[in-house]
């Protein structure tokens, strides 16, 4: 199986997802906020011969457009559009297959996703493919019926453009750009575990409409928390797959499953989740820290250059050290190194479909 390098969507995206499940590996889904992080993701994917998912939260998209843009909603839309165009232009030259995706969108952010689908409609008319490969609706705070009804509306619209929809069933703990739930030590965490019956209900409703994936909660959280606060139970994913297969006889991995909150997770739990049909794992907190750590070490090593343009004692000019390209590159390199680890954990090294 081989795909053309660049952004994949439609049948190519479906092929990529199936290759992951059949091959027993998953793709890293990396949240980005600007060209530095986007380029670092593509660099890491290229050097690991791995395909990858580049995704943007609403806040990341807004930051991409610039914090100085007064209209916050417009910034979230145009930032996401600009970021997608950047990836469309460059991904094929990195020689990898890239999936473009937007992350958590709760009820108040549905208009943001609708606006992006508007842009994909125009892009599809001009180029024969959508701007984004997929979008996510996180309506896990709503009732299951409200959640699935809105997801069905969105999927019907997106399927016409060869786009996929990611939905959330159950609640992923923690918080990401204003979407999520705080985790408190000792609190009832039953809501962090998705019921297989709900997954079956989603499968029955959405399968006739188009391609979709499920972020089923099995105790995972955004961020890195004190060990023991939450217990990962990947067997919930296995049970969901088993129920769908029992009812519809569609095989052991009919569901396309997503692992949210991958940062800080135990490696054996990651491997177990992949064995049950997870093709995508989100990673954000660890890569944020990696970028900051790389920059921090550089600043620490060249502290004088971040205080003085010229050394006050001997007149040494420091321009070559405080040049943003130097310390931003240090952040990128640290970011890439953390992704090397993620690709290895997910088993995607050397598995690119790009030819």
Buried (B, 14 or more C-beta within 10 A) or exposed (E): EEBEBBBBBBEBBBBBBBBBBEBEBBBBBBBBBBBBBBBBBBBBBBBBBBBBBBBBBBBBBBBBBEEEBEEEBEBBBBBBBBBBEBBBEBBBEBBBBBBBBBBBBBBEBBEBBBBBBBBBBEBBEEEEBBBBBBBBBBBBBBEBEEBBBBBBBBBBBBBBBBBBBBBBBBBBBBBBBEBBBEBEEEBEBEEBBBBBEBBBBBBEBBBEBBBBBBBBBBBBBBBBBEEEBBEBBBEBBBBBBBBBBEEEEBEEBBBBBBBBBBBBBEEEBBBBBBBBBBBBBBBBBBBBBBBEBBBBBBBEEBEBBEEBEEEEEEEEEBEEBBEEEBBBBBBBBBBBBBBBBBBEBBBBBEBBBBE
